[in-house]
Structure formats: structure tokens, C-alpha cells
Amino acid sequence: MSVIAFAKNWNGKFKNSTFELVSYTKALANQLNTNMVVLSIGEVAEEELKLLGNYGADKVLTVSNPQLNTLTSRAYADIVAKAANSVEAEVIVLSDNNSGKAIAPRVSVKLKAGHVAAVQELPLSLDPFVVKKSVFSGKAFGHIQIKSDKKILTIAKNCFGLVANPCDVAIEEFALDIDTNLFKVKIIQEEEQKDKVILSDADIVVSAGRGMRSPENWTPVEELAEVLGAATACSRPVSDEGWRGHEEHVGQTGKVIAPNLYIAAGISGAIQHVAGISRSKCIVAINTDPEAPIFSVADYGIVGDVMDVLPRLTKALRNSKS
Amino acid sequence: MKILVCISNVPDTTTKVKFKEGDSLFDDSGVQWIINPWDELALTRAMELKEDAGNSVNEICVIHVGGASADATLRKALAIGADKAVRIDACPADAYHVAGQIAEYLKENPFDIILSGIESSDYNGSSVGAMIAEFMDYPGISSVTSVNLDDDDIQINRAIPGGKQVLKTEAPFVAVVQKGIATEPRIPSMRGIMMARKKPLEVKPAVELEVLTESIKFELPQEKGACKMIDSESAEQLVELLKNEAKVL
């Protein structure tokens, strides 16, 4: 028996969310009194794989086939299932990100393993096996029992944190035949913004709403984000009006995020918006209306016009740095 | 080409959630039910594809796994413009159970394109679309923000962290769609509502399938403490608190 974590890489590099996944899975293995195996798919340099050992990985299986450098959910799911079988994994753990959401359900069907997405913490109990997940788009939590022998979890970002646990890593190539029939989706073009902080990865998010009054008024938001090294985001009306792109929309029907610091500028805080940000560690709200519902979920609040307050905040941050 | 759109019936997004029977069940008293927002956008995009005469889309069917209480939601989908609705008469136990039921239907009634919203806004399992793809052994594409057809040429945009990919695939396939797939959901017209009454809503018996997971209890998030208010002139004080009290800078 064992537990297995699938460590996704991005262009050969892991992210903090990968190390959080390894930290979580190690703690789960300890709870179950068993071993952890970490699986990596695609070409990743040995030094990078060894970083997994900082968080408790002592055995890494790697499938270093260049054909697998970009995510193909069908092929990845096939490999995850085969690796899980080969190490007799009882629990399979993935990050609850785009790739985890694409792969985990497929592995669930392949192995008849009960699957729970967006798990918030270590299992509440092991027998029966019960995990806690967010439901109703962040408005509540559910306790879900997994009844099958094999179980598959995707864990929510920032739910566990990083736990340093240095180990010597044994890296093994996991040899298997790759079925070329599984590559029916072809990538013909790819665009990536290299210069911006990615919203789903960001520790700090500066988000703005209709209180900005016009799409031309975004400079103070961008300047504050720059000084904080933050990603920018927006409320639904702003993306619906086309003031900002859909990829920036946070809330129930947009992105659900959990940064350390979320700054809501000129956002009233409709229930759907709050659902998407409620797991943020600290929320700062800036709004002209002292009765705005955003203040009831915020840790710190400023009543004032965003066009005055944001530049002042940017200046104060610059001064505190120098 | 035939398009199948998977529909969840969910509480309106403004619903304040409550639980009953010792927090073991969702309290649906007074709840307004709607088409899951992403499924509604998927249906809207399916309509756009059918209306573009250059495409050969000739049927849009919506499918739902659930009890008769969802029929009003399915009628709404028909009023928006779906040609046909199918309800698999079962209590939706979990994503595996729902996807398995839809896959059984697909085996008898093949479609070229299967659209599924990224998640349902109630249980947020975010799994049904990818599970259908696996049950059917079809390609599945996640995080889809656009689907375009040019005869049999299928082009798909997929969001990746900080960017996008343009993909080509072959039918049949499953696309798990998110915001951006259509700009605004359609509102049923008066004519649409009249016509929906005559459109077929088939009810099919469920197949026997294992249930792998079960919700046993719910809890509400802890109430936040009071918001600390700071004078709008005192940005320095906020910076100080974020650094030394909240320790997030």
C-alpha cells in the first residue's frame, strides 16, 4: 500500500502549489502509516525533481518522455492510473488546478476510485474515509465520505501550506508504452503572458470593480499591483462590460482564488463575488459606501474614493520599501 | 452534427445556503432553481453554432440526471432553443453516478460534441465532463473558452494559466467549458416559451451504478471578526497593519 501524488510541472519547473501538494501527501501518508510516491510526467531536470525531496518525497517516479511535455489529459490519466496500480496506491492526490481537474475525474473512472475535488484539509477521519471540501461555491463546506477502496483527491490551493521535511530522493524512470491513440487533440498555437503575475498563482491580488467608473481609470490599480508584485483581477460587471478580460473575473462564475492578501477596490461585495474570494487569508476593502457588504467579509476597510485611496496606498508602500 | 449539452439544476447564485436534519441535507425551502450558469453559457454557444448556417449543426439536445422537479429547468433550456431534452430519472448521487448515466445514454444515442460546464455551482465537483469523456473513451478538453466549427474542422480555445492555447480535435469529443464560451446567456423569448411546450422532454430510466462517494454533513464557514476601519488619509497605517498584524506583506 502507498499514497501517490502527481506533481505537475510547467515548462520543466514546479510551483509552490506542487510543493504544497507533496507536503500534504506526505502528511496523509504519515496518517495512513504508509509510503508516499511522487509521480512526474514530461521532461524535468534531475535538480528540479530533487526539490520535491525538500517536502518529504523520498521516491519519485518520472516519465521523461518529450511527447508528454504538454498536458494531454487522456494520456496523463492513463499514466497516473498505471503508476498508482504499480505502487498499489490507496489514495491518489493531485492539485485542484486546471490539470488536476482534467486528469483526476478520468483516473476516478479508470480505477473506480471515489473522487473529491477541492479538498480543504487532511481527512477528518480515515475509517470511514471522510474529507472536507468547499461546496456551494465557497458558501459552505461538505463532509464527503469516500466508500471505494481506492480514493482520489484534488487539494485546494493554500489549504495546507508548505512543510519542510528534507529527504534523500530516489528517482526512478517509470517505463511504460504510450498509446499514440491518446493524442487526438493537437495544439496549433499557444500564447502566454510572460510579464504578468498569474492570477491563480498569485499571493497578492489587487481587484477592482465598478467603483473605478471607467476602464480608462485602471492605472492606479495596475500601479498598486506592480508595487506589491500582485496579480490584477476584477468583479463580474467589469468583465461583462468588457472593461477587463474574462480571465480576470473572480467570483462564483469566474475564478475562485485563495491568495494571502486580497484588495477589493470599488467592489460592493455581492454574494457571488464573496464566494470566489472568501478563502483569502486577509481581505482589504476600499469603498465609498460604508454600508457595502464587502466590509462584512473584510479584515481591514477604508471608506473613501478608490481614485484617491489607491495612489496613497501605492505611495505608502513605495515609501515603506525604500 | 449533433450537440449534447449537460445541464445541472442548481440553486440561484444569490441563494443564502442553509442546511437541515442535523446539517446533513441542503435546505431547499424557498430556493429558486436555475440552469447551472456555465451550462447555460454552453447552451448559448451551441445555439450560436447552430444558427450559423455555415455549420452543419442540426440538433441540440440537453440532458439532465435528476428527478421531476428539474423539468421546469429543462423546459427553460428548450425555451432558450434546445430542440430536445432528456432527463435520466435518478437521484444524482455523485459525479461518477451522473457521468455514468449520461455515458449510458450516449452509447445508444451518439453525439458529435458534448458540452459540459466546468462545475456545478452546488457541489462543485468539477468532474462530470471529464468523467463522461473517460467512460466513452473520447478526447476531453478542459478550460474551454471557445468552440468554433468550419465544416468538420473543429477549433477550440483553452485557457491555460496566464494565456491560451488554440487546439484542433476530432469529433466526437467532450469540451468542459468555462466563462468566455459565450458572452451572455440567452433569455427565452415569448415565442421560445410557447414552442418549448411542444418540444420533446424524454424521461429515461436510470441504470444501476455504484455510488462511490456520499455527502454526510455540511457546515457554514466561520463568521469573520469585525472589519478594522482605517481613515482614508492613513494609508501608512494600513501598510503597517498588513505587515505587522496580518503579516501578509
Contacts between the chains, C-beta under 8 A, distances in Angstrom:
chain1	res1	chain2	res2	distance
A	10	B	161	7.4
A	73	B	130	6.8
A	73	B	133	8.0
A	73	B	140	5.8
A	73	B	141	7.8
A	73	B	142	6.4
A	74	B	133	7.6
A	74	B	139	6.2
A	74	B	140	6.9
A	77	B	134	6.9
A	97	B	161	7.7
A	98	B	142	6.1
A	98	B	143	5.1
A	98	B	159	7.5
A	98	B	160	6.8
A	98	B	161	6.9
A	101	B	118	7.6
A	101	B	126	5.1
A	101	B	127	7.6
A	101	B	130	7.2
A	101	B	142	6.0
A	101	B	143	8.0
A	101	B	176	7.9
A	102	B	130	5.8
A	102	B	140	7.1
A	102	B	142	3.9
A	102	B	143	7.7
A	102	B	176	7.6
A	103	B	130	7.8
A	104	B	127	7.1
A	104	B	130	7.8
A	105	B	95	6.8
A	105	B	99	7.5
A	105	B	126	7.9
A	105	B	127	3.7
A	105	B	128	7.6
A	105	B	129	7.7
A	105	B	130	3.8
A	105	B	131	4.4
A	105	B	134	6.8
A	106	B	130	5.4
A	106	B	131	7.1
A	106	B	133	6.9
A	106	B	134	4.1
A	106	B	140	7.2
A	108	B	95	7.9
A	108	B	96	6.2
A	108	B	127	7.0
A	108	B	131	6.6
A	108	B	134	7.9
A	108	B	212	7.6
A	109	B	96	7.0
A	109	B	99	7.3
A	109	B	131	5.2
A	109	B	134	4.0
A	109	B	135	5.7
A	110	B	134	6.5
A	112	B	210	7.1
A	112	B	212	6.9
A	113	B	212	7.3
A	114	B	94	7.5
A	114	B	96	7.1
A	114	B	212	3.3
A	114	B	213	4.3
A	115	B	95	6.8
A	115	B	96	6.9
A	115	B	125	7.8
A	115	B	127	5.9
A	115	B	212	7.4
A	115	B	213	7.1
A	116	B	125	8.0
A	116	B	213	6.2
A	117	B	119	7.9
A	117	B	124	6.7
A	117	B	125	5.6
A	117	B	126	5.1
A	117	B	127	6.2
A	118	B	124	6.1
A	118	B	126	7.5
A	130	B	216	6.8
A	133	B	124	7.4
A	134	B	124	6.5
A	135	B	122	6.8
A	135	B	123	5.4
A	135	B	124	5.8
A	135	B	215	8.0
A	135	B	218	7.0
A	136	B	11	7.5
A	136	B	15	7.8
A	136	B	17	4.7
A	136	B	121	7.1
A	136	B	122	6.0
A	136	B	124	7.5
A	137	B	13	7.7
A	137	B	121	5.1
A	137	B	124	6.2
A	138	B	221	7.8
A	139	B	16	7.7
A	139	B	17	4.9
A	139	B	220	7.7
A	139	B	221	7.7
A	140	B	17	5.2
A	140	B	19	7.5
A	140	B	218	5.4
A	140	B	219	6.6
A	140	B	220	5.4
A	140	B	221	7.0
A	141	B	218	6.8
A	141	B	219	5.0
A	141	B	220	7.8
A	141	B	221	6.9
A	142	B	123	7.1
A	142	B	215	5.1
A	142	B	217	7.3
A	142	B	218	5.4
A	143	B	215	7.2
A	143	B	216	5.2
A	143	B	217	4.1
A	143	B	218	7.3
A	143	B	219	7.5
A	144	B	213	5.4
A	144	B	214	7.0
A	144	B	215	5.6
A	144	B	216	7.2
A	145	B	213	6.6
A	145	B	214	5.0
A	145	B	215	8.0
A	145	B	216	5.2
A	146	B	212	6.7
A	146	B	213	5.2
A	147	B	211	7.1
A	147	B	212	5.9
A	147	B	213	6.6
A	147	B	214	6.6
A	148	B	210	7.8
A	148	B	212	4.6
A	148	B	213	7.9
A	184	B	139	4.5
A	184	B	169	6.0
A	184	B	170	5.6
A	184	B	173	7.7
A	185	B	139	5.1
A	185	B	141	6.0
A	185	B	167	5.4
A	185	B	168	7.4
A	185	B	169	4.6
A	185	B	173	7.7
A	186	B	167	6.5
A	186	B	168	4.9
A	186	B	169	7.3
A	187	B	165	5.3
A	187	B	166	7.4
A	187	B	167	5.7
A	188	B	155	7.9
A	188	B	166	5.2
A	188	B	167	6.7
A	188	B	168	5.7
A	189	B	165	6.9
A	189	B	166	3.9
A	190	B	160	7.5
A	190	B	163	6.8
A	190	B	164	7.5
A	190	B	165	4.9
A	190	B	166	7.5
A	191	B	163	4.8
A	191	B	164	5.5
A	191	B	165	7.9
A	192	B	160	7.1
A	192	B	162	5.6
A	192	B	163	3.6
A	193	B	162	4.9
A	193	B	163	5.8
A	196	B	162	6.5
A	198	B	161	4.8
A	198	B	162	4.1
A	199	B	162	7.9
A	200	B	161	5.5
A	201	B	161	6.6
A	204	B	248	7.5
A	228	B	249	7.7
A	239	B	179	7.8
A	240	B	184	7.4
A	246	B	145	7.2
A	246	B	179	4.9
A	246	B	180	4.3
A	247	B	159	6.4
A	247	B	180	7.8
A	249	B	179	6.2
A	252	B	13	5.5
A	252	B	37	7.7
A	252	B	121	6.2
A	253	B	13	7.2
A	253	B	37	4.7
A	253	B	38	6.9
A	253	B	121	7.5
A	253	B	179	6.0
A	254	B	179	5.6
A	260	B	248	4.6
A	261	B	242	6.8
A	261	B	246	7.5
A	261	B	248	4.2
A	261	B	249	7.2
A	270	B	14	8.0
A	271	B	13	7.5
A	271	B	14	5.7
A	271	B	16	7.3
A	272	B	13	5.0
A	272	B	14	7.1
A	278	B	221	6.4
A	281	B	246	7.7
A	281	B	248	6.2
A	282	B	242	7.1
A	282	B	246	4.5
A	282	B	248	4.7
A	284	B	238	7.0
A	284	B	242	7.4
A	285	B	227	7.1
A	295	B	227	4.8
A	295	B	229	7.9
A	296	B	224	7.1
A	296	B	227	7.0
A	297	B	224	5.6
A	298	B	224	7.7
A	298	B	227	4.6
A	299	B	224	7.3
A	299	B	225	7.7
A	299	B	227	6.5
A	299	B	228	6.7
A	299	B	246	6.4
A	300	B	227	6.7
A	300	B	228	5.2
A	300	B	229	7.9
A	300	B	230	6.1
A	300	B	238	6.1
A	300	B	241	6.2
A	300	B	242	7.4
A	300	B	246	7.5
A	301	B	227	4.5
A	301	B	228	7.1
A	301	B	229	5.1
A	301	B	230	6.9
A	302	B	229	7.4
A	302	B	230	5.2
A	302	B	231	7.6
A	302	B	232	5.2
A	302	B	238	6.8
A	303	B	229	7.0
A	303	B	232	6.3
A	304	B	232	3.1
A	305	B	232	7.8
A	308	B	232	6.9
A	309	B	232	5.5
A	309	B	235	7.0
A	312	B	232	7.9
A	312	B	233	7.6
A	312	B	235	4.0
A	313	B	235	4.5
A	313	B	238	6.6
A	313	B	239	7.3
A	315	B	235	7.0
A	316	B	235	4.0
A	316	B	236	4.7
A	316	B	238	7.4
A	316	B	239	4.8
A	317	B	239	5.7
A	319	B	236	7.6
A	320	B	236	7.5
A	320	B	239	5.2
A	320	B	243	7.5
